[in-house]
């Protein structure tokens, strides 16, 4: 009887670990079930009146005038796509779904704040995982920052920096530090636990 309960406990523990492994972290190769769940999440945004862009996984400060960002994962991208279609009473095409699930890189978008309209020009971003430094294959930035909601008060300008990191270059379940270097100088850091990202 004791052996039976031990086996039952080990089976339950293995099941919970398996569920956690498939439920969290950046999913590089989503299953059909995960794809359908992401699409359903996007469609549900219509009922809750959630803006599609809010379905991406967000990090940083909840305050609009402090640095913050979001990750454009495959499942997040599918949810956002489905939400955009759902708000028009339509559904995403198979080609759209395949395009997103075949994306080769994670995109990280960060909003930073500075003192001049050109502060975001030549900005850069890297990922740190332990002693590994992961560089992006592409970085886009606002060469001309827009006025913040409190312009001309501090911080007067807001710029966006978007970087692409190929999935094979980083571990999608490791704690990670995102470092952003605005063009005018300084550094903004975000410590994330990738294992908790849907």
C-alpha positions, 0 to 999 in steps of 0.5 A, a space after each residue: 500500500 505504501 508503494 502504491 501511494 509513493 508511485 501515485 505521489 511521484 506520478 502526480 509530481 511528474 505530471 505537475 512538472 510536465 504541466 509547468 514545463 509546457 505552461 510556462 517559458 517562451 515556447 519555441 515550437 508551439 503545439 497545435 493545442 497551444 496555438 489554438 489556446 493562444 487564438 482563443 485568448 485573442 478572440 476572448 479579448 473582444 468580450 473583455 474589450 482588451 486592446 490587442 497590444 495588451 496581450 503581449 507579456 509586459 515587463 518593467 514599470 507599470 507607470 507610463 513615464 518609466 521604462 517598460 517593455 514587452 516580449 513578442 513571443 510566438 504565442 503572444 503574437 498569435 493572441 494579438 493577431 487573433 484579437 485584431 481579427 476578432 475585433 473585425 469579426 474575422 479569424 486569422 488565416 492559416 498563412 498568418 498562423 504559420 508565419 508567426 509560428 515559424 518566426 526565428 527570433 524573439 522580438 523585445 520592445 522597450 520604451 525609454 525616456 530621455 531629455 532630447 528628441 534625438 536621445 534614442 538614436 543609435 540605441 542598443 540592447 543585449 540579453 545576459 544569461 549568467 555569464 553569457 552575453 547575447 547580442 541581437 541580429 537587428 535593432 530598430 530605434 526611434 531616431 526622433 523621440 516623441 514628446 512624452 505625456 508630461 512634455 515639457 516637464 521631465 521626462 520630456 521625450 519617449 523613444 522605442 527600441 526593438 531588438 531581435 534575438 534568434 531563438 537558438 542564441 538564448 535559453 528560453 527558460 533561464 533568468 535573463 537580464 535585458 539591458 538597453 543602452 540609449 544613444 545619449 548614454 546610460 543603461 536601463 536594466 530589466 531582470 526577468 525570469 523567462 521560465 514564467 513567461 507564457 
